[in-house]
Amino acid sequence: MEFGQIENPENFFHQLGLLHDTRIESFKWVPPERKVLINIDNLNSNFLDLPEYEGLMPATLAFINVGKMLIGIDPTEEHLNIFELETRSSTTFIKVIINFSPGGKIEFTCESIEVHETKSL
């Protein structure tokens, strides 16, 4: 796994099973930088108990130059688990759609996406 800027977000997230069953540990909006930081428990959660599982890999997803954000989640939920994280790239921005289980959604656009290894959450 290479860390840093994700060159092909659609391919990156599809290879990780759209981050299905990944738990969000924290979500941070940094207004002056127009950045969203999402700490997740394990990039490999989709493959848990399967031969493809490569082990625990906590990470931080950094979404750069965020715009047009819509948040529809229940803040009383004890845990926020990703059902799927999809991206759609255009020539000017990346649309990010994060659907949660059992329900809820966050949608926004960004200029780029980075992934950083998180040593411990």
Residue, then its C-alpha position, 0 to 999 in steps of 0.5 A: m500500500e502506497f500512502g500519499q495522494i491517491e491518483n485514481p480514487e475510483n480504482f483505489f476505493h474499488q480495490l478496497g471493497l469501497l471500504h465496506d464495514t470500515r468504522i469511522e473513528s473521527f471526522k474533522w472539518v478544517p474550515p480555513e483549509r477547506k479540508v476534511l480528515i476522516n480517521i478510519d479503523n482499518l482500510n482492509s475491513n472489507f476483507l476481514d476473515l477472507p484470504e485477501y485480508e492483509g492485516l489491520m491498517p488504520a488510516t487517515l483520509a484527507f479530502i483537500n479543497v472541499g466544497k458543496m458538503l451535505i451531511g445527513i447522519d444521526p449524531t446519536e449513533e454509537h458507531l459510524n460504519i461505512f457501507e460504501l465510499e464511492t468517488r466520481s472524478s471529473t476534470t475539475f473535481i472529485k465527487v465523494i459519496i459516503n453511505f453509512s450502515p445502518g443509514g445516513k450519508i455524507e456527500f461533498t466535492c474535493e480537489s484531491i484525496e490523500v491517504h496517510e497511515t495512522k500508527s494508532l487510533 
